[in-house]
């Protein structure tokens, strides 16, 4: 009955796992089996059959009372097996006769217990507690949770991920805390850094003992006003402070925030993952080390110095404070032992507008207790500077119209620009002399613009005026002076020394700046004034503005020179009209005439110029799979003299391109390959077919754009695995294509293999893993499919030899199994060659012996004749 029951269980297990009974049967022999832990009772996993006539089977070894074998050879479990590191069950199985004699075996059967995910993560603590200061930077860990999983650490069963499930309280539905999913580090988020605040508490100074009754009484007297006659022990304010300061903070009962943290195995997110949660209690601690912000102080402030500015508090009441100077200028600041910052002297905004104070909090050994704090002190401007004027000299003509601007009085104030402290007002105080009238001039009160207010300026009577102005910023006033010179009226026109300057020749390739000729006109008005100064203007004959005239202020001469490159084909003759003019206007009734105009002809000498390309450099992008014969670009050039030109090219090292000599069309004549070269740099030459046959060059860079025309290829197609350690083989592939058609690669085995699996290492490599040890050496061919980043790839064969290895790590080959062992025909050939060599050697030896005997006979005959 029991055998039928066991057989029924076997059928159920086999059907559940998709395995038939025949697949579980096998001959009795050495075997290694993988058995999942926690497998239910009476689970069958293999039936042994003996080649001998066996009545029953027997199992011994590391059964631990959990493993049995039925009389018909079924190996089954009495109790579930448990996984532990390197835990295996080594069994001996024998086939017995009816009288208990061993007829087959014993054989070694090893059961390897395979881990299943049946353990929940366990946190190292039931609850965690931690403190963090308000205003702490985001992303900096302040607490860590940890958990372990009793499953196999080399599998996903024990790979844990952490997450925050809930935050209590959760104002605004935004988490103030985050957690590193891998390490369990807890930190403040950006939102938490902005909004987290500690509960109000009493601030202690240096030397005050926290929680001391005397100190608390003083705090109460300082904070609770007005005072009353209620005894301190009955005063609700005092008892509240005392309780708050004396109590030991119990975060389990009174946290500021509580987090529910989850640890989940299988790497997190799997539907069948196991998880556990814990509580994290967090107290927000008051952070006294907070910058007071920017401080503003008026410059030159009157009062008693040192003058108090602000106070900083370190979180450690024993901290020593220090101010560090960032600049090398004077530093009129100091700090007390209580963190009070003072300015030691009045500040001057015009000397320095802002100071940066760096405050340090250290212990007695000079170790920093807090991060350095920067405080900016802005010096506010006051009106403490007088206006300053520049020296002012202006000119005015005798016949200057009323209302014309004479000049602008320049004045400055060193106070802050754009404020009323530097806003200036102008007033004319006096004029010297007052001829012919007082107030001959006016000044704009806002901008200092000086204008003519009356007529009848007479240079013979008054050659210059001295004006005195009052310039004020509303507090301070400065007197400024201006000299106004009366100049002669412009009643003379410039006159050229020559009516014509003839014809001048110049090569068209003459350099820019070349002087062509010098001209000169003179003016009879007062020297050194705008009325006598001469300016030269080309008014006709240079429509492209290629020429210009420069005036020598000392001699009054005008130098006609080349301002821009000349071009014979653009303009070969310049018939110039040059006019001489004064910067000051002529008086009414006087006009410029022909005496203020001269003429000159500039004739260009033609020079044979090389061809000219429309562009000197050209960048072209071409896909590498472009059709052969496609036009890539057309070179366009022309010859300034209109001569016929042709094209040729240099730099086509791979002979992929051809250039039409007449049209300049550049085509492909062979397939391009970006993997051979990414850029082709050519020089296209345009040359004249006649005359001097001058040339011009254009640089063409052709960038070959990648297409997905290569698949990843294995660098090695064979390898071996030692059964002793079963070290995985590393497969590495290469793809000549560039991104996005190259790496990362995807490695896979074409069909599911019971013996091999593949795991990625990086974008170009993967591991080929042997899942089970074979019972004997064997050779296998594994179909590896490798695809590039764009999904292109093929299946490639990888040959694997699985073998026992020597100590040096190479496959062991028995002497009789060498592939180089010779057959019968090879052996006969070697023997025949050996005998042939011996016979040839004997022939040579006999021949040399006979030759020596003949020489001896001849020598003895000659000796007898001589005797």
Secondary structure, DSSP 8 states (H G I E B T S, - for coil): -HHHHHHHHHHHHHHHTT--GGGGEEESS-EEEEEETT--TT-EEEEEE-SS--SEEEEEES-TTTEEE-TTSEEEESS-----TT-EEEEEEEEE-TTS-EEEEEEEEEEEEE--S----EESSSEEEEEEETT--TT-EEEE--EE-SS-TTSGGG--EEEEEEEES-GGG--SEEE-TTT-EEEE-HHHHHH----------TT--TT-HHHHHHHHHHHS-S--SS-GGG-HHHHHHHHHHHS---HHHH-SEEEEEEEESTTS--TT--EEEEEEEEEEE---------EEEETT--S-SSEEEEE---SSTT-EEEEEESSSS---EEE-TTSEEEE-S---TTT-SEEEEEEEEE-TTS-BSS--EEEEEEEE--S----EE--EEEEEETT--TT-EEEE--EE--S-TTSGGG--EEEEEEEES--S-S--EEE-TTT-EEEE--S---TTT-SEEEEEEEEE-SS-EEEEEEEEEEE-------EES-SEEEEEEEETT--TT-EEEEEEEE--S-TTSTTT--EEEEEES-TT--EEEEE-TTT-EEEEEE-S---TTT-SEEEEEEEEE-SS---TT----GGGEEEEEEEEE------EES-SEEEEEEETT--TT-EEEE--EE-TT---EEEEEE--TT--EEE-TTT-EEEE-S---TTT-SEEEEEEEEEESSTT--EEEEEEEEEEE--S----EES--EEEEETTT---EEEEEE--S-TTSSSS-EEEESS--SSEEEEE-SSSEEEEEE-S--SS-EEEEEEEEEE-TTS-EEEEEEEEEEE-B-TTSSB---GGG-TT---HHHHHHHHHHHHHHHHHHHHHHHHHHHHHHHHHHHHHHHHHHH-
